[in-house]
Amino acid sequence: MGADASWLKGHIRDVADFPRPGIGFKDLTPLLADAAALRFSVDTLVDHFAASQVDKVVGIEARGFIMAAPVAYCLGAGFVPVRKAGKLPGRVESRQYALEYGSDCLEVHSDALVPGDSVLVVDDVLATGGTAAAAVALVERLGAQVVGLGVIAELAGLGGRQRLADHVVVSLIRYESIDSQTVLATAPTAPTGPTSSGAVPTGPTAAGR
């Protein structure tokens, strides 16, 4: 997609045995803290979608907000948060999605998008694609069109890109060989429960982020 972004991997920190023994944790906070890496990440996503009409940029809670807001600003688009259930006041549209054990729910304001809007969905990472697919479904339910999904990192092999095969998926960096014991998140307080959005679920039925 143009500029080589592989150097961004040097700003992602590997943490062993976190959040529990046997788990390898990939921490994006050093990338976000580095001005050059952050600017490059935002600019590269913006450059890729600059030729597309983008009316709104949807950011997925919570780490997707970090990238979505500056991308929206640069594209001259509005920013729309997609949040976990119960976080948005007023009338909302809801979408449940499966996790390895149980389910979770995303919501968006019912009036955040209008039919005909062109929408870019942004998150920090694409793994199994469950969260992104739920966000896309909310956008389309409101009559808007998804022009693409942009993420910093993609855990290839976990099925996210295939799950979103009908949409343009842009990832700045890809981890081609990721086992099911890898966590990729931006905060050192990664949840440990089975429905945590920061953890890549383990097992063949994984359907989270």
CYANA upper distance limits for C-alpha pairs under 8 A (distance plus 0.5 A):
  1 MET  CA     48 HIS  CA      7.69
  3 ALA  CA     44 THR  CA      7.90
  5 ALA  CA    172 LEU  CA      6.37
  5 ALA  CA    173 ILE  CA      6.74
  6 SER  CA    172 LEU  CA      8.22
  6 SER  CA    173 ILE  CA      6.45
  7 TRP  CA     11 HIS  CA      8.18
  8 LEU  CA     12 ILE  CA      7.52
  8 LEU  CA     31 LEU  CA      7.57
  8 LEU  CA     37 ALA  CA      7.04
  8 LEU  CA    173 ILE  CA      7.88
  9 LYS  CA    173 ILE  CA      7.86
 11 HIS  CA     28 LEU  CA      7.71
 11 HIS  CA     30 PRO  CA      5.99
 11 HIS  CA     31 LEU  CA      5.24
 11 HIS  CA     34 ASP  CA      8.39
 11 HIS  CA     37 ALA  CA      8.15
 12 ILE  CA     26 LYS  CA      6.74
 12 ILE  CA     27 ASP  CA      6.06
 12 ILE  CA     28 LEU  CA      5.56
 12 ILE  CA     29 THR  CA      7.89
 12 ILE  CA     30 PRO  CA      6.68
 12 ILE  CA     31 LEU  CA      6.56
 13 ARG  CA     25 PHE  CA      8.40
 13 ARG  CA     26 LYS  CA      6.03
 13 ARG  CA     27 ASP  CA      5.49
 13 ARG  CA     28 LEU  CA      7.24
 13 ARG  CA     30 PRO  CA      7.47
 14 ASP  CA     24 GLY  CA      7.36
 14 ASP  CA     25 PHE  CA      6.14
 14 ASP  CA     26 LYS  CA      5.25
 14 ASP  CA     27 ASP  CA      6.92
 15 VAL  CA     24 GLY  CA      6.41
 15 VAL  CA     25 PHE  CA      5.32
 15 VAL  CA     26 LYS  CA      6.77
 15 VAL  CA     27 ASP  CA      7.81
 16 ALA  CA     21 PRO  CA      8.34
 16 ALA  CA     22 GLY  CA      7.95
 16 ALA  CA     23 ILE  CA      6.93
 16 ALA  CA     24 GLY  CA      5.30
 16 ALA  CA     25 PHE  CA      6.67
 17 ASP  CA     21 PRO  CA      4.67
 17 ASP  CA     22 GLY  CA      5.57
 17 ASP  CA     23 ILE  CA      5.30
 17 ASP  CA     24 GLY  CA      6.27
 17 ASP  CA     25 PHE  CA      7.86
 18 PHE  CA     22 GLY  CA      8.11
 18 PHE  CA     23 ILE  CA      6.04
 18 PHE  CA     24 GLY  CA      6.74
 18 PHE  CA     25 PHE  CA      6.27
 19 PRO  CA     23 ILE  CA      7.21
 19 PRO  CA     25 PHE  CA      7.84
 19 PRO  CA    189 THR  CA      8.37
 19 PRO  CA    190 ALA  CA      6.98
 19 PRO  CA    191 PRO  CA      8.11
 19 PRO  CA    192 THR  CA      7.13
 20 ARG  CA    192 THR  CA      8.30
 22 GLY  CA    181 GLN  CA      7.67
 23 ILE  CA    181 GLN  CA      5.72
 23 ILE  CA    182 THR  CA      6.38
 23 ILE  CA    183 VAL  CA      7.44
 24 GLY  CA    181 GLN  CA      6.87
 24 GLY  CA    182 THR  CA      5.31
 24 GLY  CA    183 VAL  CA      6.49
 25 PHE  CA    182 THR  CA      6.43
 25 PHE  CA    183 VAL  CA      5.11
 25 PHE  CA    184 LEU  CA      6.30
 25 PHE  CA    185 ALA  CA      7.95
 26 LYS  CA    182 THR  CA      7.94
 26 LYS  CA    183 VAL  CA      6.41
 26 LYS  CA    184 LEU  CA      4.99
 26 LYS  CA    185 ALA  CA      6.72
 26 LYS  CA    186 THR  CA      8.42
 27 ASP  CA    184 LEU  CA      6.69
 27 ASP  CA    185 ALA  CA      5.92
 27 ASP  CA    186 THR  CA      5.64
 27 ASP  CA    187 ALA  CA      7.29
 27 ASP  CA    188 PRO  CA      7.79
 28 LEU  CA     32 LEU  CA      7.04
 28 LEU  CA    184 LEU  CA      8.09
 28 LEU  CA    185 ALA  CA      6.68
 28 LEU  CA    186 THR  CA      4.99
 28 LEU  CA    187 ALA  CA      8.04
 29 THR  CA     33 ALA  CA      6.57
 29 THR  CA    186 THR  CA      5.64
 29 THR  CA    187 ALA  CA      7.15
 30 PRO  CA     34 ASP  CA      6.72
 31 LEU  CA     37 ALA  CA      6.21
 31 LEU  CA     38 LEU  CA      6.76
 32 LEU  CA     37 ALA  CA      7.44
 32 LEU  CA     38 LEU  CA      5.76
 33 ALA  CA     38 LEU  CA      7.72
 34 ASP  CA     38 LEU  CA      6.53
 35 ALA  CA     39 ARG  CA      6.50
 36 ALA  CA     40 PHE  CA      6.47
 37 ALA  CA     41 SER  CA      6.57
 38 LEU  CA     42 VAL  CA      6.77
 39 ARG  CA     43 ASP  CA      6.43
 40 PHE  CA     44 THR  CA      6.36
 41 SER  CA     45 LEU  CA      6.88
 41 SER  CA    152 ILE  CA      7.52
 41 SER  CA    172 LEU  CA      7.78
 42 VAL  CA     46 VAL  CA      6.66
 42 VAL  CA     67 MET  CA      7.16
 42 VAL  CA     70 PRO  CA      7.39
 42 VAL  CA     71 VAL  CA      6.44
 43 ASP  CA     47 ASP  CA      6.46
 43 ASP  CA     71 VAL  CA      8.20
 44 THR  CA     48 HIS  CA      6.76
 44 THR  CA    172 LEU  CA      8.26
 45 LEU  CA     49 PHE  CA      7.05
 45 LEU  CA     71 VAL  CA      7.72
 45 LEU  CA    150 GLY  CA      7.13
 45 LEU  CA    170 VAL  CA      8.28
 45 LEU  CA    172 LEU  CA      8.28
 46 VAL  CA     50 ALA  CA      6.17
 46 VAL  CA     71 VAL  CA      6.43
 46 VAL  CA     74 CYS  CA      7.32
 46 VAL  CA     75 LEU  CA      7.09
 47 ASP  CA     51 ALA  CA      8.38
 49 PHE  CA     54 VAL  CA      8.36
 50 ALA  CA     75 LEU  CA      7.16
 52 SER  CA    147 VAL  CA      7.97
 53 GLN  CA    118 SER  CA      6.84
 54 VAL  CA     75 LEU  CA      7.65
 54 VAL  CA     77 ALA  CA      6.75
 54 VAL  CA    117 ASP  CA      8.25
 54 VAL  CA    118 SER  CA      5.55
 54 VAL  CA    119 VAL  CA      6.10
 54 VAL  CA    120 LEU  CA      6.93
 54 VAL  CA    147 VAL  CA      7.99
 55 ASP  CA     76 GLY  CA      8.34
 55 ASP  CA     77 ALA  CA      5.46
 55 ASP  CA     78 GLY  CA      6.86
 55 ASP  CA    117 ASP  CA      6.33
 55 ASP  CA    118 SER  CA      5.71
 55 ASP  CA    119 VAL  CA      6.51
 56 LYS  CA     72 ALA  CA      7.46
 56 LYS  CA     77 ALA  CA      5.53
 56 LYS  CA     78 GLY  CA      5.04
 56 LYS  CA     79 PHE  CA      6.14
 56 LYS  CA     80 VAL  CA      7.18
 56 LYS  CA    113 LEU  CA      8.32
 56 LYS  CA    117 ASP  CA      7.63
 56 LYS  CA    118 SER  CA      7.05
 56 LYS  CA    119 VAL  CA      5.46
 56 LYS  CA    120 LEU  CA      7.01
 57 VAL  CA     68 ALA  CA      6.72
 57 VAL  CA     69 ALA  CA      8.05
 57 VAL  CA     71 VAL  CA      8.01
 57 VAL  CA     72 ALA  CA      5.97
 57 VAL  CA     77 ALA  CA      7.03
 57 VAL  CA     78 GLY  CA      6.60
 57 VAL  CA     79 PHE  CA      5.44
 57 VAL  CA     80 VAL  CA      6.54
 57 VAL  CA    119 VAL  CA      6.11
 57 VAL  CA    120 LEU  CA      5.27
 57 VAL  CA    121 VAL  CA      6.31
 57 VAL  CA    122 VAL  CA      7.51
 58 VAL  CA     68 ALA  CA      7.11
 58 VAL  CA     79 PHE  CA      6.47
 58 VAL  CA     80 VAL  CA      5.18
 58 VAL  CA     81 PRO  CA      6.22
 58 VAL  CA     82 VAL  CA      7.14
 58 VAL  CA    119 VAL  CA      7.36
 58 VAL  CA    120 LEU  CA      6.61
 58 VAL  CA    121 VAL  CA      5.19
 58 VAL  CA    122 VAL  CA      6.55
 59 GLY  CA     64 GLY  CA      5.26
 59 GLY  CA     65 PHE  CA      5.29
 59 GLY  CA     67 MET  CA      8.10
 59 GLY  CA     68 ALA  CA      5.53
 59 GLY  CA     69 ALA  CA      7.90
 59 GLY  CA     79 PHE  CA      7.80
 59 GLY  CA     80 VAL  CA      6.78
 59 GLY  CA     81 PRO  CA      5.57
 59 GLY  CA     82 VAL  CA      6.51
 59 GLY  CA    121 VAL  CA      6.63
 59 GLY  CA    122 VAL  CA      5.59
 59 GLY  CA    123 ASP  CA      6.58
 60 ILE  CA     64 GLY  CA      5.12
 60 ILE  CA     65 PHE  CA      6.70
 60 ILE  CA     81 PRO  CA      6.72
 60 ILE  CA     82 VAL  CA      5.45
 60 ILE  CA     83 ARG  CA      6.93
 60 ILE  CA    121 VAL  CA      8.19
 60 ILE  CA    122 VAL  CA      7.18
 60 ILE  CA    123 ASP  CA      6.17
 60 ILE  CA    132 ALA  CA      8.35
 60 ILE  CA    135 ALA  CA      7.81
 61 GLU  CA     65 PHE  CA      6.76
 61 GLU  CA     81 PRO  CA      7.50
 61 GLU  CA     82 VAL  CA      6.50
 61 GLU  CA     83 ARG  CA      5.55
 61 GLU  CA     84 LYS  CA      7.33
 62 ALA  CA     66 ILE  CA      8.25
 62 ALA  CA     83 ARG  CA      7.91
 63 ARG  CA     67 MET  CA      8.11
 63 ARG  CA    123 ASP  CA      7.13
 63 ARG  CA    124 ASP  CA      6.38
 63 ARG  CA    186 THR  CA      7.54
 64 GLY  CA     68 ALA  CA      6.46
 64 GLY  CA    122 VAL  CA      6.29
 64 GLY  CA    123 ASP  CA      4.30
 64 GLY  CA    124 ASP  CA      5.65
 65 PHE  CA     69 ALA  CA      6.50
 65 PHE  CA     81 PRO  CA      7.55
 65 PHE  CA    122 VAL  CA      8.36
 65 PHE  CA    123 ASP  CA      7.82
 66 ILE  CA     70 PRO  CA      8.06
 67 MET  CA     71 VAL  CA      6.75
 67 MET  CA    122 VAL  CA      7.43
 67 MET  CA    123 ASP  CA      7.58
 67 MET  CA    124 ASP  CA      7.73
 68 ALA  CA     72 ALA  CA      6.50
 68 ALA  CA     79 PHE  CA      7.57
 68 ALA  CA    121 VAL  CA      8.31
 68 ALA  CA    122 VAL  CA      5.94
 68 ALA  CA    123 ASP  CA      7.70
 69 ALA  CA     73 TYR  CA      6.78
 69 ALA  CA     79 PHE  CA      6.42
 70 PRO  CA     74 CYS  CA      6.69
 71 VAL  CA     75 LEU  CA      6.67
 72 ALA  CA     76 GLY  CA      6.52
 72 ALA  CA     77 ALA  CA      5.31
 72 ALA  CA     78 GLY  CA      6.37
 72 ALA  CA     79 PHE  CA      6.35
 73 TYR  CA     77 ALA  CA      6.62
 73 TYR  CA     78 GLY  CA      7.84
 80 VAL  CA    108 VAL  CA      8.44
 80 VAL  CA    112 ALA  CA      7.09
 81 PRO  CA    108 VAL  CA      7.32
 82 VAL  CA    106 LEU  CA      6.95
 82 VAL  CA    107 GLU  CA      6.14
 82 VAL  CA    108 VAL  CA      5.48
 82 VAL  CA    135 ALA  CA      7.49
 83 ARG  CA     87 LYS  CA      6.80
 83 ARG  CA     88 LEU  CA      7.50
 83 ARG  CA    106 LEU  CA      5.96
 83 ARG  CA    107 GLU  CA      5.80
 83 ARG  CA    108 VAL  CA      7.02
 84 LYS  CA    104 ASP  CA      8.40
 84 LYS  CA    105 CYS  CA      6.40
 84 LYS  CA    106 LEU  CA      5.12
 84 LYS  CA    107 GLU  CA      6.49
 85 ALA  CA     94 SER  CA      8.00
 85 ALA  CA    105 CYS  CA      6.12
 85 ALA  CA    106 LEU  CA      6.08
 85 ALA  CA    107 GLU  CA      6.24
 88 LEU  CA     92 VAL  CA      7.87
 88 LEU  CA    107 GLU  CA      7.97
 88 LEU  CA    108 VAL  CA      7.89
 88 LEU  CA    109 HIS  CA      7.62
 90 GLY  CA    109 HIS  CA      7.83
 91 ARG  CA    109 HIS  CA      6.52
 91 ARG  CA    110 SER  CA      6.33
 92 VAL  CA    107 GLU  CA      6.62
 92 VAL  CA    108 VAL  CA      5.89
 92 VAL  CA    109 HIS  CA      4.79
 92 VAL  CA    110 SER  CA      5.23
 93 GLU  CA    107 GLU  CA      5.98
 93 GLU  CA    108 VAL  CA      5.96
 93 GLU  CA    109 HIS  CA      6.74
 93 GLU  CA    110 SER  CA      6.03
 93 GLU  CA    138 LEU  CA      7.45
 94 SER  CA    105 CYS  CA      7.20
 94 SER  CA    106 LEU  CA      6.23
 94 SER  CA    107 GLU  CA      4.93
 94 SER  CA    108 VAL  CA      7.28
 94 SER  CA    138 LEU  CA      7.69
 95 ARG  CA    105 CYS  CA      6.01
 95 ARG  CA    106 LEU  CA      5.87
 95 ARG  CA    107 GLU  CA      6.89
 95 ARG  CA    134 ALA  CA      6.59
 95 ARG  CA    135 ALA  CA      8.33
 95 ARG  CA    137 ALA  CA      8.00
 95 ARG  CA    138 LEU  CA      7.08
 96 GLN  CA    103 SER  CA      7.12
 96 GLN  CA    104 ASP  CA      6.09
 96 GLN  CA    105 CYS  CA      4.68
 96 GLN  CA    106 LEU  CA      6.91
 96 GLN  CA    134 ALA  CA      7.56
 97 TYR  CA    103 SER  CA      6.09
 97 TYR  CA    104 ASP  CA      6.09
 97 TYR  CA    105 CYS  CA      6.62
 97 TYR  CA    130 GLY  CA      6.91
 97 TYR  CA    131 THR  CA      7.56
 97 TYR  CA    134 ALA  CA      6.71
 97 TYR  CA    207 ALA  CA      8.40
 97 TYR  CA    208 GLY  CA      8.37
 98 ALA  CA    102 GLY  CA      6.83
 98 ALA  CA    103 SER  CA      4.92
 98 ALA  CA    104 ASP  CA      7.05
 98 ALA  CA    130 GLY  CA      7.46
 98 ALA  CA    207 ALA  CA      6.19
 98 ALA  CA    208 GLY  CA      7.28
 99 LEU  CA    103 SER  CA      5.46
 99 LEU  CA    104 ASP  CA      7.47
 99 LEU  CA    130 GLY  CA      8.21
 99 LEU  CA    194 PRO  CA      8.18
 99 LEU  CA    195 THR  CA      6.74
 99 LEU  CA    201 PRO  CA      8.13
 99 LEU  CA    205 THR  CA      8.46
 99 LEU  CA    206 ALA  CA      6.61
 99 LEU  CA    207 ALA  CA      5.33
 99 LEU  CA    208 GLY  CA      5.57
100 GLU  CA    194 PRO  CA      7.58
100 GLU  CA    195 THR  CA      8.11
100 GLU  CA    201 PRO  CA      6.88
100 GLU  CA    202 THR  CA      8.01
100 GLU  CA    203 GLY  CA      7.95
100 GLU  CA    205 THR  CA      6.14
100 GLU  CA    206 ALA  CA      5.12
100 GLU  CA    207 ALA  CA      6.43
100 GLU  CA    208 GLY  CA      7.70
101 TYR  CA    194 PRO  CA      6.77
101 TYR  CA    195 THR  CA      7.52
102 GLY  CA    195 THR  CA      7.78
103 SER  CA    195 THR  CA      7.56
104 ASP  CA    195 THR  CA      7.47
106 LEU  CA    134 ALA  CA      7.54
106 LEU  CA    135 ALA  CA      7.61
107 GLU  CA    138 LEU  CA      8.13
108 VAL  CA    112 ALA  CA      7.60
108 VAL  CA    138 LEU  CA      7.64
110 SER  CA    142 LEU  CA      7.76
113 LEU  CA    117 ASP  CA      7.01
113 LEU  CA    139 VAL  CA      7.90
113 LEU  CA    142 LEU  CA      6.80
113 LEU  CA    143 GLY  CA      8.25
113 LEU  CA    144 ALA  CA      7.08
114 VAL  CA    142 LEU  CA      6.80
114 VAL  CA    143 GLY  CA      6.80
114 VAL  CA    144 ALA  CA      6.66
115 PRO  CA    142 LEU  CA      6.83
115 PRO  CA    143 GLY  CA      4.59
115 PRO  CA    144 ALA  CA      5.35
115 PRO  CA    145 GLN  CA      8.48
116 GLY  CA    143 GLY  CA      6.90
116 GLY  CA    144 ALA  CA      5.59
116 GLY  CA    145 GLN  CA      7.03
117 ASP  CA    143 GLY  CA      8.12
117 ASP  CA    144 ALA  CA      5.19
117 ASP  CA    145 GLN  CA      6.57
118 SER  CA    144 ALA  CA      6.55
118 SER  CA    145 GLN  CA      5.44
118 SER  CA    146 VAL  CA      6.46
118 SER  CA    147 VAL  CA      6.67
119 VAL  CA    139 VAL  CA      8.13
119 VAL  CA    144 ALA  CA      7.31
119 VAL  CA    145 GLN  CA      6.38
119 VAL  CA    146 VAL  CA      5.27
119 VAL  CA    147 VAL  CA      6.20
119 VAL  CA    148 GLY  CA      7.91
120 LEU  CA    146 VAL  CA      6.43
120 LEU  CA    147 VAL  CA      6.06
120 LEU  CA    148 GLY  CA      5.74
120 LEU  CA    149 LEU  CA      6.41
120 LEU  CA    150 GLY  CA      7.93
121 VAL  CA    132 ALA  CA      8.38
121 VAL  CA    135 ALA  CA      8.18
121 VAL  CA    136 VAL  CA      7.92
121 VAL  CA    146 VAL  CA      7.77
121 VAL  CA    148 GLY  CA      6.83
121 VAL  CA    149 LEU  CA      5.19
121 VAL  CA    150 GLY  CA      6.82
122 VAL  CA    149 LEU  CA      6.21
122 VAL  CA    150 GLY  CA      5.34
122 VAL  CA    151 VAL  CA      6.33
123 ASP  CA    132 ALA  CA      8.35
123 ASP  CA    149 LEU  CA      8.36
123 ASP  CA    150 GLY  CA      7.06
123 ASP  CA    151 VAL  CA      5.56
123 ASP  CA    152 ILE  CA      7.88
124 ASP  CA    151 VAL  CA      5.54
124 ASP  CA    152 ILE  CA      5.70
124 ASP  CA    153 ALA  CA      7.05
124 ASP  CA    185 ALA  CA      8.48
125 VAL  CA    151 VAL  CA      5.86
125 VAL  CA    152 ILE  CA      6.33
125 VAL  CA    153 ALA  CA      5.28
125 VAL  CA    154 GLU  CA      6.08
125 VAL  CA    155 LEU  CA      8.07
125 VAL  CA    184 LEU  CA      7.99
125 VAL  CA    185 ALA  CA      8.31
125 VAL  CA    209 ARG  CA      7.98
126 LEU  CA    132 ALA  CA      8.05
126 LEU  CA    151 VAL  CA      7.05
126 LEU  CA    153 ALA  CA      6.96
126 LEU  CA    154 GLU  CA      5.22
126 LEU  CA    155 LEU  CA      6.72
126 LEU  CA    160 GLY  CA      6.61
126 LEU  CA    161 ARG  CA      8.33
126 LEU  CA    209 ARG  CA      6.65
127 ALA  CA    154 GLU  CA      6.60
127 ALA  CA    155 LEU  CA      5.52
127 ALA  CA    156 ALA  CA      7.63
127 ALA  CA    158 LEU  CA      6.14
127 ALA  CA    159 GLY  CA      7.46
127 ALA  CA    160 GLY  CA      5.80
127 ALA  CA    200 VAL  CA      7.31
127 ALA  CA    208 GLY  CA      7.93
127 ALA  CA    209 ARG  CA      5.82
128 THR  CA    158 LEU  CA      5.49
128 THR  CA    159 GLY  CA      5.57
128 THR  CA    160 GLY  CA      4.69
128 THR  CA    161 ARG  CA      8.47
128 THR  CA    163 ARG  CA      8.17
128 THR  CA    200 VAL  CA      8.29
128 THR  CA    206 ALA  CA      7.40
128 THR  CA    207 ALA  CA      6.03
128 THR  CA    208 GLY  CA      6.22
128 THR  CA    209 ARG  CA      5.99
129 GLY  CA    133 ALA  CA      6.38
129 GLY  CA    159 GLY  CA      7.39
129 GLY  CA    160 GLY  CA      4.45
129 GLY  CA    161 ARG  CA      7.56
129 GLY  CA    163 ARG  CA      6.72
129 GLY  CA    164 LEU  CA      7.63
129 GLY  CA    207 ALA  CA      7.39
129 GLY  CA    208 GLY  CA      6.92
129 GLY  CA    209 ARG  CA      5.65
130 GLY  CA    134 ALA  CA      6.77
130 GLY  CA    160 GLY  CA      7.96
130 GLY  CA    207 ALA  CA      5.56
130 GLY  CA    208 GLY  CA      5.10
130 GLY  CA    209 ARG  CA      5.66
131 THR  CA    135 ALA  CA      6.84
131 THR  CA    208 GLY  CA      6.39
131 THR  CA    209 ARG  CA      5.18
132 ALA  CA    136 VAL  CA      6.65
132 ALA  CA    209 ARG  CA      7.24
133 ALA  CA    137 ALA  CA      6.64
133 ALA  CA    163 ARG  CA      7.98
133 ALA  CA    164 LEU  CA      7.22
134 ALA  CA    138 LEU  CA      6.87
135 ALA  CA    139 VAL  CA      6.85
136 VAL  CA    140 GLU  CA      6.73
136 VAL  CA    146 VAL  CA      7.38
137 ALA  CA    141 ARG  CA      6.51
138 LEU  CA    142 LEU  CA      7.05
139 VAL  CA    143 GLY  CA      7.37
139 VAL  CA    144 ALA  CA      6.13
139 VAL  CA    145 GLN  CA      7.55
139 VAL  CA    146 VAL  CA      7.60
140 GLU  CA    144 ALA  CA      5.62
140 GLU  CA    145 GLN  CA      6.55
140 GLU  CA    146 VAL  CA      7.73
146 VAL  CA    167 HIS  CA      7.88
147 VAL  CA    167 HIS  CA      7.66
147 VAL  CA    168 VAL  CA      7.38
148 GLY  CA    167 HIS  CA      6.25
148 GLY  CA    168 VAL  CA      5.03
148 GLY  CA    169 VAL  CA      6.32
148 GLY  CA    170 VAL  CA      8.01
149 LEU  CA    167 HIS  CA      7.82
149 LEU  CA    168 VAL  CA      6.67
149 LEU  CA    169 VAL  CA      5.35
149 LEU  CA    170 VAL  CA      6.62
150 GLY  CA    169 VAL  CA      6.58
150 GLY  CA    170 VAL  CA      5.27
150 GLY  CA    171 SER  CA      6.42
151 VAL  CA    170 VAL  CA      6.86
151 VAL  CA    171 SER  CA      5.41
151 VAL  CA    172 LEU  CA      7.16
152 ILE  CA    171 SER  CA      6.05
152 ILE  CA    172 LEU  CA      5.54
152 ILE  CA    173 ILE  CA      6.83
153 ALA  CA    171 SER  CA      6.13
153 ALA  CA    172 LEU  CA      6.46
153 ALA  CA    173 ILE  CA      5.41
153 ALA  CA    174 ARG  CA      6.20
153 ALA  CA    175 TYR  CA      8.00
154 GLU  CA    171 SER  CA      6.38
154 GLU  CA    172 LEU  CA      8.34
154 GLU  CA    173 ILE  CA      6.84
154 GLU  CA    174 ARG  CA      5.26
154 GLU  CA    175 TYR  CA      6.75
155 LEU  CA    160 GLY  CA      8.49
155 LEU  CA    174 ARG  CA      6.54
155 LEU  CA    175 TYR  CA      5.61
155 LEU  CA    176 GLU  CA      7.14
155 LEU  CA    177 SER  CA      8.24
155 LEU  CA    178 ILE  CA      6.83
156 ALA  CA    160 GLY  CA      8.02
156 ALA  CA    161 ARG  CA      8.24
156 ALA  CA    174 ARG  CA      6.83
156 ALA  CA    175 TYR  CA      6.33
156 ALA  CA    176 GLU  CA      5.53
156 ALA  CA    177 SER  CA      7.43
156 ALA  CA    178 ILE  CA      7.63
157 GLY  CA    176 GLU  CA      7.35
157 GLY  CA    177 SER  CA      7.68
157 GLY  CA    178 ILE  CA      7.73
159 GLY  CA    163 ARG  CA      6.57
160 GLY  CA    164 LEU  CA      6.88
161 ARG  CA    165 ALA  CA      6.49
161 ARG  CA    169 VAL  CA      7.31
164 LEU  CA    168 VAL  CA      8.43
164 LEU  CA    169 VAL  CA      8.05
178 ILE  CA    182 THR  CA      7.11
180 SER  CA    200 VAL  CA      7.40
180 SER  CA    201 PRO  CA      7.46
180 SER  CA    202 THR  CA      5.57
180 SER  CA    203 GLY  CA      7.62
181 GLN  CA    200 VAL  CA      8.02
181 GLN  CA    202 THR  CA      7.12
182 THR  CA    199 ALA  CA      8.30
182 THR  CA    200 VAL  CA      7.07
183 VAL  CA    198 GLY  CA      7.54
183 VAL  CA    199 ALA  CA      5.49
183 VAL  CA    200 VAL  CA      5.89
184 LEU  CA    198 GLY  CA      7.15
184 LEU  CA    199 ALA  CA      7.08
184 LEU  CA    200 VAL  CA      7.60
185 ALA  CA    190 ALA  CA      7.55
185 ALA  CA    198 GLY  CA      5.70
185 ALA  CA    199 ALA  CA      7.63
186 THR  CA    198 GLY  CA      8.45
190 ALA  CA    196 SER  CA      8.26
190 ALA  CA    198 GLY  CA      6.38
190 ALA  CA    199 ALA  CA      7.66
191 PRO  CA    196 SER  CA      5.93
191 PRO  CA    197 SER  CA      8.25
191 PRO  CA    198 GLY  CA      7.23
191 PRO  CA    199 ALA  CA      7.83
192 THR  CA    196 SER  CA      6.96
192 THR  CA    199 ALA  CA      8.10
194 PRO  CA    201 PRO  CA      7.68
195 THR  CA    208 GLY  CA      8.35
197 SER  CA    208 GLY  CA      7.33
197 SER  CA    209 ARG  CA      6.64
198 GLY  CA    209 ARG  CA      8.13
199 ALA  CA    209 ARG  CA      8.46
200 VAL  CA    206 ALA  CA      8.47
200 VAL  CA    208 GLY  CA      7.43
200 VAL  CA    209 ARG  CA      7.40
201 PRO  CA    206 ALA  CA      5.75
201 PRO  CA    207 ALA  CA      7.74
201 PRO  CA    208 GLY  CA      6.97
202 THR  CA    206 ALA  CA      6.55
